[in-house]
Amino acid sequence: MTLAIVTVMIAGGHADTISVIAANGDTVVYITKTGDCYHKDGCSSLSHSKIQTTLKDAVDNGYRPCKRCKPPIFDN
């Protein structure tokens, strides 16, 4: 598994930065029955359903990263 930490400058002249982790497509993430986000294990959004998938499959199927748990992003 290859991981990289990427620091991104937020648009609009803000001095704040956010850090995200970029990962390969084999990284395990979780989706729910009804949501449109993918999550890291332990996210509170997974309290009602938790379906394991790969990061690549989640992204390919239109899921976006959860803003709460900040899972890795796909680094293809």
N, C-alpha and C positions, 0 to 999 in steps of 0.2 A: 504494500500500500504506500502510495506516495502522497504526502501531505505538504502543503505550503501555506504559510500565513501571508495574506495579502492585505496591505493597508490601502484604503481607498479614501480619497478626498471627496467629501460630499459636495455636490453641485450647489451653485448659488453663492459662492464666496465664503461659505462657512469654514471656520478654522478647525471644526471638529472632524475627527476621523473615526472610521469604524474598521475593525479587523474581522476578516472572514477566513475560514479555512477552506482551501481548495483541495479536492480529493479526486481520486480516479473513480471510474464508473462502478467498480466492484464494492465500494464502501456500502455498508448496510445502513439503511435509514428506514423509517416507519411512516406509513400512511394510515388514514382512518377510512371507515366505510363511507363517510359523507363529506369529508373535507377536501380542500384543494391545495393543501400544503403537505410537505414531507417534514419529518421531525427526527431529532436525536432521541435515543432511548432515554426515558425518564421525563420527557416533556409532559407537562400537566394536560396538554391537549389530547394525550393518548389514554385518558382515564376511561373512556367508554369503548374504544376499539383500538387495536394495534395490529397492523398487518406489516410484516417484514418484507422488504423489497431491496433492490439495489438502487444506488443513487442514479445510475444511468437510466434504469427503467422508470423511476419516478419522474425524472426530467423529460424523458421521451414521451411520457403519458400526460404531460402538461402540469405536473405539480410544481409548486414554487416553494422556496425555503420558508419555514416558519419564522416569524419575526420575534417570537418569544424565546425559543430555544437556540436559534441561530445555528442550524445544522451546516455541514460542509456544503460548498457549492461544487458543481461538476467542472472539473478542469480537464476538458477534452483536448 
